[in-house]
C-alpha cells in the first residue's frame, strides 16, 4: 500500500512541476504576458517621444516663420527710409541742373552783350574818341567792368558745376545703397545666401541632426537658403538654413546629398549654393 501512495505522490509532484513550468513559460516566454506588457510599454514610450518631438518641430517652425516675418518688416522699413532720404537729393540735383542751365544762358547773354559793346566801343574809339580822353577812359572802364562781370559769372558757373558733381556723387552713392538693399531683399525673398559666402562648421549635434555655423547675419546668410559643406575640394553634403542670428546660424542636414559613409565635422568649410 505504501508503494502505491509513494507512486501517487511522485506522480502528483511531477504533475505539479509540469504545471508550474508551463505556467512560468506562459508568463516569461517570448510570447508570454510579461513580453506582451514589455512590448506595450516600449510602444507607448516611443509614441510619447514622437509626440514630444513633433511638438518641438512645430514650435520651431512657428519661431522660424515669426522671425522671417520680422526680418521682412525690418527690410521694408529700411527701404522706405532709404527712398525717403533719396527724394531730397533728386530734387536738389534737378534744381542744380536748372541753375546750371540758367547760368549758361546768362553767361551767353553777357558774352553777346560784351561783344556788342566791345564792337561799338571800338568803332566809337576809332572814329570819334581818339581826341576825347574822357570818352576813351569811360570806354576802358566799361570794358573792365564787363570783363570783371564775365569772370564772376564764369566762377559762378564753375561753382555750380562743382556743386552739381557733389550732388550727383551723393545721388549715385544713395542709388548704390538702394540697389544693394533691393538685391539683398531679392535674395532673401528667393532664399539665396550671398555667392561669396564662406564660413566654417562650429559644431554638430548628432542627436537632433543639425549643424551650427560660425557666421550669420554678419555674413549675409539668409534663412531657408541652401549651403554646401566642403572638405578640401570634395563636397560632403548640403544644408538648409533654419535659423539665423547675428554671428551664428543653425542648419538641417539634407541627408539625400550626403556622401555614403561620411558625416559633417566641426571645421568643415561651408559655401553658398548660389555660387
C-alpha positions as CSV (number, residue, x, y, z in Angstrom):
1,X,0.0,0.0,0.0
2,X,2.8,2.4,0.8
3,X,4.3,1.7,-2.6
4,X,1.1,3.0,-4.3
5,X,1.0,6.0,-2.0
6,X,4.6,6.9,-2.9
7,X,3.9,6.4,-6.6
8,X,0.8,8.6,-6.4
9,X,2.8,11.3,-4.6
10,X,5.6,11.2,-7.1
11,X,3.0,11.4,-10.0
12,X,1.3,14.4,-8.2
13,X,4.7,16.1,-7.7
14,X,5.7,15.6,-11.3
15,X,2.3,16.9,-12.5
16,X,2.7,20.0,-10.2
17,X,6.2,20.6,-11.6
18,X,4.9,20.3,-15.1
19,X,2.1,22.7,-14.5
20,X,4.5,25.2,-12.7
21,X,6.9,25.0,-15.7
22,X,4.1,25.6,-18.2
23,X,2.6,28.5,-16.2
24,X,6.1,30.1,-15.8
25,X,6.7,29.7,-19.6
26,X,3.4,31.3,-20.4
27,X,4.3,34.3,-18.2
28,X,8.0,34.8,-19.1
29,X,8.3,33.3,-22.5
30,X,8.8,35.2,-25.8
31,X,5.1,35.2,-26.3
32,X,4.1,35.4,-22.7
33,X,2.2,38.1,-20.8
34,X,5.4,39.7,-19.4
35,X,6.8,40.1,-23.0
36,X,3.4,41.5,-24.2
37,X,3.4,44.1,-21.4
38,X,7.0,45.0,-22.2
39,X,6.1,45.4,-25.9
40,X,3.2,47.6,-25.0
41,X,5.4,49.7,-22.7
42,X,8.0,50.2,-25.4
43,X,5.4,51.2,-27.9
44,X,3.8,53.7,-25.6
45,X,7.2,55.1,-24.7
46,X,8.1,55.5,-28.4
47,X,4.8,57.3,-29.1
48,X,5.3,59.7,-26.3
49,X,8.8,60.5,-27.6
50,X,7.4,61.1,-31.1
51,X,4.7,63.4,-29.8
52,X,7.2,65.5,-27.9
53,X,9.5,65.7,-31.0
54,X,6.5,66.7,-33.2
55,X,5.6,69.4,-30.7
56,X,9.2,70.7,-30.7
57,X,9.3,70.7,-34.5
58,X,6.0,72.6,-34.8
59,X,7.2,75.2,-32.2
60,X,10.5,75.6,-34.1
61,X,8.6,76.1,-37.4
62,X,6.4,78.8,-35.7
63,X,9.5,80.6,-34.4
64,X,11.2,80.5,-37.8
65,X,8.0,81.9,-39.5
66,X,7.8,84.7,-36.9
67,X,11.5,85.6,-37.3
68,X,11.2,85.7,-41.1
69,X,8.2,88.0,-40.9
70,X,10.1,90.3,-38.6
71,X,13.1,90.4,-40.9
72,X,10.8,91.2,-43.9
73,X,9.1,94.0,-42.0
74,X,12.5,95.4,-41.0
75,X,13.7,95.4,-44.6
76,X,10.5,97.2,-45.8
77,X,11.1,99.9,-43.2
78,X,14.8,100.3,-44.2
79,X,13.8,100.5,-47.9
80,X,11.2,103.2,-47.2
81,X,13.7,105.1,-45.1
82,X,16.3,105.0,-48.0
83,X,13.7,106.1,-50.5
84,X,12.7,109.0,-48.2
85,X,16.4,110.0,-47.8
86,X,17.0,109.8,-51.6
87,X,14.0,112.1,-52.5
88,X,15.6,115.4,-51.4
89,X,18.8,114.6,-53.3
90,X,16.9,114.0,-56.5
91,X,15.1,117.4,-56.0
92,X,18.4,119.1,-55.3
93,X,20.0,117.6,-58.4
94,X,17.1,118.7,-60.6
95,X,17.4,122.2,-59.1
96,X,21.2,122.3,-59.7
97,X,20.7,121.3,-63.3
98,X,18.2,124.1,-63.8
99,X,20.5,126.6,-62.1
100,X,23.4,125.4,-64.4
101,X,21.3,125.9,-67.5
102,X,20.2,129.4,-66.3
103,X,23.9,130.3,-65.6
104,X,24.9,129.1,-69.0
105,X,22.2,131.2,-70.6
106,X,23.2,134.3,-68.6
107,X,26.9,133.7,-69.5
108,X,26.0,133.5,-73.2
109,X,23.8,136.7,-73.0
110,X,26.6,138.6,-71.1
111,X,29.2,137.5,-73.6
112,X,27.0,138.6,-76.5
113,X,26.4,142.0,-74.8
114,X,30.1,142.3,-74.1
115,X,31.0,141.6,-77.8
116,X,28.3,144.1,-79.0
117,X,29.6,146.7,-76.6
118,X,33.2,146.0,-77.5
119,X,32.4,146.3,-81.2
120,X,30.6,149.6,-80.6
121,X,33.3,151.0,-78.4
122,X,35.9,150.1,-80.9
123,X,34.1,151.8,-83.7
124,X,33.5,154.8,-81.4
125,X,37.1,155.0,-80.3
126,X,38.3,154.6,-83.9
127,X,36.0,157.4,-85.2
128,X,35.3,160.0,-82.5
129,X,37.0,159.2,-79.3
130,X,40.6,159.5,-80.4
131,X,40.6,163.1,-79.4
132,X,38.3,162.7,-76.4
133,X,40.3,161.4,-73.5
134,X,37.3,161.3,-71.1
135,X,35.3,159.2,-73.5
136,X,38.2,156.8,-74.0
137,X,38.6,156.3,-70.2
138,X,34.9,155.7,-69.9
139,X,35.1,153.0,-72.6
140,X,38.1,151.4,-70.9
141,X,36.3,151.4,-67.6
142,X,33.2,149.8,-69.1
143,X,35.3,147.2,-70.7
144,X,37.0,146.4,-67.4
145,X,33.6,146.1,-65.7
146,X,32.4,143.8,-68.4
147,X,35.5,141.6,-68.0
148,X,35.0,141.5,-64.2
149,X,31.4,140.6,-64.6
150,X,32.4,137.9,-67.1
151,X,35.0,136.4,-64.7
152,X,32.4,136.5,-61.8
153,X,29.9,134.7,-64.0
154,X,32.5,132.1,-65.0
155,X,33.3,131.5,-61.3
156,X,29.6,131.1,-60.5
157,X,29.2,128.6,-63.4
158,X,32.3,126.6,-62.1
159,X,30.9,126.7,-58.5
160,X,27.5,125.4,-59.8
161,X,29.2,122.6,-61.8
162,X,31.2,121.6,-58.7
163,X,28.1,121.6,-56.5
164,X,26.3,119.6,-59.2
165,X,29.0,117.0,-59.3
166,X,28.9,116.7,-55.5
167,X,25.2,116.1,-55.5
168,X,25.5,113.7,-58.4
169,X,28.1,111.7,-56.4
170,X,25.8,111.7,-53.4
171,X,22.9,110.6,-55.5
172,X,24.9,107.8,-57.1
173,X,26.1,106.6,-53.7
174,X,22.5,106.6,-52.4
175,X,21.3,104.8,-55.5
176,X,24.1,102.1,-55.0
177,X,22.8,101.7,-51.4
178,X,19.2,101.3,-52.7
179,X,20.3,98.8,-55.4
180,X,22.3,96.8,-52.7
181,X,19.3,96.8,-50.4
182,X,17.0,95.7,-53.3
183,X,19.4,92.9,-54.2
184,X,19.6,91.8,-50.6
185,X,15.8,91.8,-50.4
186,X,15.5,89.8,-53.7
187,X,18.0,87.3,-52.4
188,X,16.0,87.0,-49.1
189,X,12.8,86.5,-51.0
190,X,14.4,83.9,-53.2
191,X,16.1,82.4,-50.1
192,X,19.6,82.8,-51.6
193,X,22.7,83.5,-49.5
194,X,25.5,85.7,-51.0
195,X,27.6,83.8,-53.6
196,X,30.8,84.9,-52.0
197,X,29.8,83.4,-48.6
198,X,32.5,81.3,-46.9
199,X,32.3,80.2,-43.3
200,X,33.0,77.2,-41.0
201,X,31.1,74.5,-39.2
202,X,31.3,75.4,-35.4
203,X,29.6,72.3,-34.0
204,X,27.4,69.3,-35.0
205,X,24.5,67.9,-32.9
206,X,24.1,64.3,-33.8
207,X,21.0,63.8,-31.6
208,X,19.0,66.5,-33.3
209,X,20.6,66.3,-36.7
210,X,21.5,69.9,-37.0
211,X,24.7,72.0,-37.6
212,X,25.9,75.3,-36.1
213,X,27.9,77.7,-38.3
214,X,30.2,80.4,-37.0
215,X,28.5,83.1,-39.2
216,X,25.1,84.6,-39.5
217,X,23.6,88.0,-40.4
218,X,27.2,89.4,-40.4
219,X,28.0,87.3,-43.5
220,X,24.5,87.8,-45.1
221,X,23.3,84.2,-44.5
222,X,19.5,84.0,-45.4
223,X,17.1,81.7,-43.7
224,X,15.8,78.9,-45.9
225,X,18.8,79.1,-48.3
226,X,20.9,76.1,-49.3
227,X,24.5,75.8,-48.3
228,X,27.2,73.3,-49.3
229,X,29.7,71.6,-46.9
230,X,33.1,71.2,-48.4
231,X,36.1,69.3,-47.1
232,X,39.1,70.3,-49.3
233,X,37.9,70.1,-52.9
234,X,35.2,67.5,-52.1
235,X,31.5,68.1,-51.4
236,X,30.3,66.4,-48.3
237,X,26.6,67.3,-48.3
238,X,24.1,70.2,-48.5
239,X,22.5,72.1,-45.6
240,X,19.2,74.0,-45.2
241,X,19.4,77.2,-43.1
242,X,16.7,77.1,-40.4
243,X,17.7,79.9,-38.0
244,X,20.0,83.0,-38.5
245,X,21.4,85.1,-35.6
246,X,23.9,87.9,-35.6
247,X,27.0,85.8,-35.9
248,X,25.8,82.2,-36.0
249,X,23.3,80.0,-37.9
250,X,21.5,76.7,-37.4
251,X,21.1,74.3,-40.4
252,X,19.5,71.0,-41.0
253,X,21.5,68.3,-42.9
254,X,20.0,67.2,-46.3
255,X,20.8,63.6,-45.9
256,X,19.9,62.8,-49.5
257,X,23.0,64.8,-50.6
258,X,25.4,63.2,-48.0
259,X,28.3,61.2,-49.3
260,X,27.9,57.5,-48.4
261,X,29.7,56.7,-45.1
262,X,30.6,60.3,-44.4
263,X,29.3,63.0,-41.9
264,X,29.6,66.7,-41.2
265,X,32.5,67.6,-38.9
266,X,33.5,70.7,-37.0
267,X,35.9,72.8,-39.0
268,X,34.4,71.8,-42.4
269,X,34.1,74.8,-44.9
270,X,30.6,76.0,-45.9
271,X,29.9,77.9,-49.1
272,X,26.7,79.2,-50.7
273,X,24.8,77.0,-53.3
274,X,24.2,80.3,-55.1
275,X,27.9,80.5,-56.1
